[in-house]
Amino acid sequence: MAKGRIAVVAATAGSNVGGAEVMLRDVASGLAERGWEVEILTTAAEDIYTWENVAPTGVSKELALTIRRFEAVGLSQPVRDQLSMRILAGEKLTMSEQYRWANAGMRVPGLYDYLAENASSYRAIICGPYMFWAGLVLADLAPERTILFPCLHDEPFARLGLYRYQMTAVRGLWFQTDPEFDLAKSLGLIGDRYAFVGSAVSNPASVDVASFRRRYGVDGDYIFFAGRREWGKGWPQLMSDLTFAGEVLGRTVPLVTCGVGEIGPLGDKLGVRDIGVVPEADRASGQAGALAYIQPSAMESFSRTVLEAFQLGTPVVANWHSAVVRWHCERSGSGLTYSNRYEFTECMRLLLDNPESIRALALGGAAYVEEQFTWPAVIDRVEASLQEWT
C-alpha cells in the first residue's frame, strides 16, 4: 500500500532544464521507490527559453511516475521586461505591480484549474523553485499542503514582497545548503517550518575521456563549463575574464563548453569550443578530462555540476561571490575561488604552470560528495519531514 499521494510540481520535465527541475525529478523518483504514489505536474514545454509546448498534454506513465502535462502560456515580454528592469534597479513595486510582473511570465492556467479541484487529494504538494509561477498559485490554493524547495540565491527578485508572502504562507520550506538558509533568514523568508533536506548528485555515468576527445575533436589541455550560457550564470563575465587573463599571461587555457545559449563575439574570438547539448556520459567524460571545471555563476542554490566535478576528481575554479559554491570549495578543499579578474588570471596561471598542484586539490572531492550528498540520505530526510508535517 502506498504511503500517500504526492504531487511534485515542476516547470518542465524536458531536456533543456535547470538544476531545480532535475532535482525535483530525482526527489520524485526517490519517493516513488520508497512506496509513495507520486505524480509530476508539469508543462508540455521542454525548453526553458522558448516555453514552446512540444510534449503532448495529458497523462502519461514513466516508470513508477505519473506525469500530468499542461499547456504553458508564454511570456508577455514587454510588460515583463519593463517591470524586471525596475526590480533590478532597486525600485519598490506595489504588490499589484509585483503580481503583474509574475503573471507576465510563463503561466499554466490548466494547472491552476486542476489544482483548484484536486489539491486536497494529495497528502503533500512539493514545488520549486520559488520563482516558478505555480508556487505563488499554491500559496493561495493549498498552502497547508505545499512544501517549497526555494532554490534561493541572492538576487533582487528574492526581495519582492510576494515571495515573502509565498514562503511564509506554505506548509514548510526545504533547504539544500546552509548558505541558502542563511540568505532566506536574512531576508525574512522563514515561516513556521523548515528543514535541511539537502540535495544530491547521482553516481557519475561511465567515463571515457579518450572517446570524448575523439568524438568532439578535443586535443590537449582544456577547462570545461557545462550549463546555460547566459548573464545569470556568469557567462559574459567569464568571457571577459578569459580575455583579460589571455592578455596578461600571453597564453590561454582553451575552454570547452556544453549546454545551451550563445557563445557570443568574445567567445568566438577566444576560440571557445561549443559541443552543444550532449548525453550525460559525454558531459561527465568532458568534466573528467579537464584541467579544471569552471563555475562563473554567482547565483547558485546548490550547484550540481560543481559536485559532479568533485566526484570525478576534477578541481573547480569558481566565483567567490556565490556563497554556496564558496561553501562547497572551502568545506571540500577541492576548489579555488576568485573574486575579480586579477584573481581569475592567477588561477589560470596556476593551471598553466603547475596543473598537478591544482589537480591535487581535488583529491578530497569525491569523499566530500559521498559523505554529504547522496540520494538515500536526502530521501530519508524528505520522508521524515513529510511524516512530521503532513
Buried (B, 14 or more C-beta within 10 A) or exposed (E): EEBBBBBBBBBBBBEBBBBBBBBBBBBBBBBBBBEBBBBBBBBBBBBBEEBEBBBEBEEBEEEBBBBBBBBBBEBBEEBBEEBBEBBEEEEEBEEEBBBBBBBBBBBBEBBBEBBEEBBEEBBBBBBBBBBBBBBBBBBBBBBEBBBBBBBBBBBEBBBBEBBBBBBBBBBBBBBBBBBBBBBBEEBEBBBEBBBBBBBBBEEBBEBBBEEBBEBBEBEEBBBBBBBBBBEEBBBBBBBEBBBBBBEBBEEBBBBBBBBBBEBBEBBEEBEBBBBEEBEEBBBBBBBBBBBBBBBBBBBBBBBBBBBBBBBBBBBBBBBBBBBBBBBBBEEBEBBBBBEEBEBBBBBBBBBBEEBEEBBEBBEBBBEBBEEBBBBEBBBBBBBEBBEEBB
